Amino acid sequence: MNEYKIKIKEFSLKNKIYNLKLEKIIIHTGIAKNNKDKIFIKNVFESIEYISGQKPIFSKIKKSISNFKSKIGEVAGIYTTLRKIKMWNFYHKLICVVIPRVKEFKGIKEKSIDRFGNLHFGITDISVFPDFYKEINIGLNISIIIKNLKNNFKNFYKIINFPIK
């Protein structure tokens, strides 16, 4: 964790307002297709809690759409937001353990970075996380949010050892 912070400080600008900072990591999965199955929802909830190290939150449907057979108040997904020490611990686990275990991984494309420098990517199988014991076939969406970054985001991700093509 400290090695990343030291590299970021070396890369930072002179003005403190523009210093680079990894603000938060959001882990999300959608379960709208199986939102009637309470056992499945419980297993997904426990698995995200196990992976992230903190209790996740249910995201609920705000507007009913008849084509999707969704009603207001039903569970659409489960997410959690990691900050500070838990964020750095998850980031280190993601870089050192999880991403190398993904089959045929060649790096994340630069298209995954939005115009603000935030990185969004998905992991198709949750079983790549170490010591994961449940047989659940779901994927995760992971968003890495950066604060105070104008245009030098590609170098920033190289500094914190993120594998970008």
N, C-alpha and C positions, 0 to 999 in steps of 0.2 A: 504494500500500500504506500509506504513512504517513498519507494523508488519512483513511482508514478508521479507523486506530488513534487519531488525534486526536479524531474524532467519538465514538468509543466511550468514550474517557477523559472527555469532557465529559458523557456520558450516565451514567457510572458513579456508584455510590453512594459514600458517605463511607467505609464500612467496606471494607477491602481484600478481605475474605473474599467479599463479594457483588459484586465487580467483574465486569463482563461480559467475555466472551472468546469469540472464535470458535475452537473447539478443533480441529476436523478436518473434512475433506470426504472422503466415501467415494464412489467411482465404481464402479458394479457393473453387470454385464450377465449375463443368464442364457443359456446355450447348451445346455441339456439336450436339446433336440430334435435338434441337430446334433452331439452329443458323440462320434459315431463318425467324423466327418470330420476328420482331422488337419490338413488344409490350411486348413479353415475355422477351426479352433481357433487355429492359428498366426497367421492373418490378424487374428482378433479380438484376440489377445494383443498383436500388434504395434501395432494401432490404438489400444488403450487405453494402451499404453506411450507412443505418440506424443502422444496427447491429454494425458495426465497428466504426462509428463516423468519418470516413474519406472517401475520394473519391477513389473508386477502379479503377483497371486498367484492360483492356481487354487483354487476352492472345490469340494470333492469331496463326493459323496453318502455320507452316513453310515449310511443305512438303506435297504435295497432294498425297492422297492414294485413288485409285479408288474403293476399296472394301468398304470403309467408306463413299464414295461420298463426300469427302472433297477436298476443293480447297485452294490454297495458299492465305492467307490474310483473310479467314473467321474467325469469332470469335469461339474459342474453349472453353473458360472459362473466368471467372472473378475472380480476386484476389486482395487482399490488404495486405500490410505488416504493422504491428503495432509495434511501438517502444516507449520507454520511458513512459510517463504518460498515453498515450492512451492504451499502451500495458497492464499496470498494472490495469487500469480501466476495460478493457475487461476481463482480467484474473479474477479479483474479481467478476465480473458479471457472468462469466462462472462457477466459483466454487460455488458461493453462491446462484445463481438463476437458471441458465440454466440446469446444470447437475442434480440437484434434481427434475426438472420437466420432465426429460426423463423417459418414462415408463419402468419399470422393469430394472432399472439401477443397476448393481451390482459392478461396478468398471471397470476400463480400464485394460485390460490384459497387462502383462509385455512384451508380444510379440510386442506391439505397440511402444516400445522403441527401436531405432536402436542402432548400436554399438557405436555411438558417444554420446549417451545419449539424443538425440532429441526424442520428443514424437509426434506421428502422430495418429490421430483418426478422426472418422467421426461422424457427427450428421445427422441422416436420415431425420429428419423433422425440418424445419426452424421455425415452429410455437411454439417451446418451448421457444423462446426468448420472454421476457416480452414486453407487449404493441405492439406486432407485429400485424398489421392490414390487411396485404395483404393475399389473398388466393393463395399462390404459393406453389406448392408441389416440393420442391427441397431439397437437402441435402448439407451439408457443410463438407469440409475437413479442419481440423485445425492442424497446426504444431506448436509445441512449441520448439524453438531453444535455446540451452544453449551454453554458451561460457566458455571455460577453464574448462571442466569437463572430467576427465580421466576415472574413474571407479566407482565412488561412486554415480551414478545417482539415484539409487533407494532411498537412504536416502535423496537426494536432493528433490525429488518429495514429500516425506513424510513431509519434513520440510515446504514446501510451500503449504501443505494441499491438494495435488492433490490425488483424489481417485484411487489408483492403487491396484489391487487384490494382 
